[in-house]
Amino acid sequence: MVRSFFSWSKVGEESVSRSSVPAGQFVVAIGDVHGRLDLLEMLWHQIDAASRLSSARHRTLIFLGDYIDRGLYSAELVDRLLEGFPGFETIYLKGNHDETLLRFLTDPTIGDVWRNFGGLETLRSYGVSHAPGKSWSQIRSEFADAIPKSHVDFFKNLKLHVTVGDYLFVHAGLKPRVPLEEQRETDMLWIREEFLDSTVNFGRIVVHGHTPTETPDVRPNRIGIDTGAYMTGTLTALVLEERSRSFLSTS
């Protein structure tokens, strides 16, 4: 489901425009990639070019999770992420799809659930087929043999959230009126309407992915940048420098 774009109010504009990242920092957040390595490479060229116009000494690239599923190049995408991005400190957050991959490695009974939201594309990218007659236990064993240890370690070491200045970055969102230290991992990876429809001040502007919108969804308390890359061809990045804010996109 792609939610329609919300035309944000003047109140929201003022709230977001007062937010900032520390001086000397150039911060870029990237929405859900979902196996679209081609789009990531296109967006990276834009990010690299934009960073060269900045005088900031510290550059940070934050991925909001959901690196796999749906798109065709999940394995290749993880290889690319492990290479890093020159000149940037890189922070990788965990998405609900990434969590599901790890769950499948220990519990093959969730195979049907994973298949329903893109797991087969991920398995194929690692050379594992879902052929007739194969049990999920057999597929899990083949997948465990096929996926490199470096990839498993990548998924196991993903962070749940990170804060930079007046912004908090997380995959899906936060449960309203719950302190950050008491937030549940399930909510940070899966929450939708309770967070999306909330007008609560979370203390920082929450930058998130998880729920696709046609264009960046800017509200007084949050900014959503999942623009459904795997189905729209539009991968979006939010660029923050002191009080300035802009978007880069592959569309």
N, C-alpha and C positions, 0 to 999 in steps of 0.2 A: 504494500500500500504506500502510495506517495501522497503525503499530506500537501494541501494547497498552501501557497506562500502567504504569509501574514504580513500585511503592510503595517509596519510598526509606527507607533504614534510619536508625537513630538516628545512626550514624557519619556518614552523608551529611548529616543535618540539622545536626549540629554543625559540619561542615566548611563548609557553605554559610553558616550563621549567623555565622561569624566573619568572613566577607567583607564588605567595605563599599565605598562610594564616598565621595569626600572630603566633609567637612562643607560645608554650604551648596549642595550640588548635588542636583537632583531629576532622575533619569535614567529615561527610559522607552524600552524596546525593543519594537518591533512585529514580529510574525511575518509570514510570507509572505502577501501580500494577493491576488495572482493576479487582478487585474482586478475585484475586488469593492469598487468605490467606495462602494457603499451601506454595507458593513460598516465601512469606514474612517471614514466620516462618523459613524456611530454610536459607534465606539470613541473617536474624537477628542473628542466631547462628554464622554465619561467622563474622558478624560485631562485635558482642560481643567478640568473640575470638581474633580478630585483635586488638580491643581496649585495651585488657588486656596486649598486648605486647608494648603498647605505654606508654611513661612517661608523656604525655600531661595531664594537670590538668582539662582542659575544653573540654568536648565532646559534639558535636552538630550533630543531625540527621535531615536532611532536606529532606522532601518528595516533589517531584515536581508536585504533583497533579494527577488527574484521578484515584481516588480510586475505582470508581464504574464502572458498565456496562461491558458487554462482558463476564467476568468471572462469576462464579456461586455464589460467597459468598460476595457480596457487603456489606450487612447488618452486617455480622459477621466480616468482615474486619474493618468496622468503629468501632465496639465494641472493637476490638483489639487495634486500634489506640488510642482510648480513655483511655485504660489501661496505655499507656505510655511505655517507654523503660528505665529500670533502668540505672542510671549513665549518661544519655544523656539529654541535653536540646533538645526538639523536636520542629521543625518548620514545619508547614503544609502549602503548597502553593496550590492555586486554579488551577484546570484544566478546560478545556472546558466541559468535561462531568459532573463535579461537578456543574458548572454553570447551565447546562441544567436541572439537577434535581431541582434546586431551581426555575428555570423558570417554570417548569411543575407544581409545587405546586401553582403557581399563574395564570398560563395560560395553561389549559389542551389542547388547540388547537394545541400545539406543540407535542402532543403525537405521531403522525405518524413520525415526524422527529426524536424524541428520540428513538422510536422503531427501526429505521433503523441503529442506531449505538450502540445497546446494552441495551436500556432501559428496555426491557422485562425481561432480566436476573436480573436487579436490582429490579424491581417490585416483581418478584417471590421470591427473597431473603427476602423480607419483608412480604411475604405471600399474595401478591396481584396478581390475575390472569388477563389475557387479554382474557376473554372468549367471544365467539361469542355473539353478541347482546349487549354487554356492550359498553356504550359510554365512551369517554375519560373523560368526566366530572364525571361520576360515578367512574371510575378508580382513578381519581385524589382525589375524596373524600375518597375512601377506603385507598389510599396511605397516605393521610394526617392523617387519624386515626391510621394507622399502624406504621408510622415512629416515633421513640421516639423523644421527644423534644431535648434531648442531641445530637442526630444525626443532627437535623435541625440546632441547634446552632453551631455544628462543621462545617457544610458547610458554614454557614453565616460568620464565623470568619476566614475563610481561607485567607491567605495573597497572594498578587499578586507577590511579589518578595522579595528577601532578599540579602544583600551583606555581604560577609565575606572576608576580605583582598582584594586580587586581583581578586576575583570571584564574579559574580552576578548570582543568581539562579532565574529562572523563568520557567513557564510551557512550553510555545511554543517558545518564542523568543522575539525579539525587532524589532521595525521598524528602519531601518538604518537612520542615520543622524538626529534622533529625540532625544532631551535630555530626560533623564530618567523621570524627573518630568512631561514631556509632553506626555509620552507614553499613548496610549489608552488601556483600559482593554481588548477590543476586540482583539487587536494585541497580547497582552501578553498571551492570552488564545488560539488564533486560527491561528496566522500567520504561513505561511510555506515558499514557495519559495523565497519571497522577503528577508526574513531573512536567510534562509538556503544557498542561493546562493551568499549572500553578502560577500565581503572581507573587509568590513568596520571595523575599530578598534572601538569597543564599549566602550573603556576605561577600561574595565575589561573582563576577559574571561567569556563568558556567558555559564552557565551550564543549559541544558534544556532537556525536554522530548518531548512528543507530536507526533513526527514523528519517527516511528520505523525504526531501522536499524539492520542488522544482528549482528553487533558488535558495540562497542562504536565508535561514529563518531567524531574524533578529528581533529579540524581545527585550524588555527592560532588564530581565534577570538572566537571560541565556542567549546563546548564538548556536544554532544548529547548522552544520556544514556537510551533512550527508546528502548529496544530490544524486543518489542512485546511480553511481558510476557504471555498474555492471550492465544496466539496462538503458541508460540514457547517453552514455559516452561522456558524461560531464563529471569530472573529478575536481573537487574544489578545495582550495587552501585559504585559510584566514591568515593575514599578515599583520603583525602587531609591532609597533615601534613607538615607544613612549605613549603619547595619547592618540596617535594615528592608527587607523584601522582600514584595511583594504582587503579585497578578495582577488585571488587568481583562479582561473578555471580553464579546463581543456575544451570547453564549448566554443 
